[in-house]
Amino acid sequence: MDENDRYQCIICNYIYDPEYGDPDAGADALPGTSFQDLPDYWVCPHCGAEKEDFENID
């Protein structure tokens, strides 16, 4: 696993890309934030799935 790896939600297919982060999550997911560095309480911005519902796609 690389800090630049993208992760896809297995429920809604949203892709978390560290290059862009999750702007709606504020300081918790700024551009450059790896998936592993997201806080445990972060959820998919599209469907609300937890981090455990994402899989590495790179």
Secondary structure, DSSP 4 states (H G I P E B T S, - for coil): --TT--EEETTT--EE-TTT--GGGGGGG-TT--GGGS-TT-B-TTT--BGGGEEE--
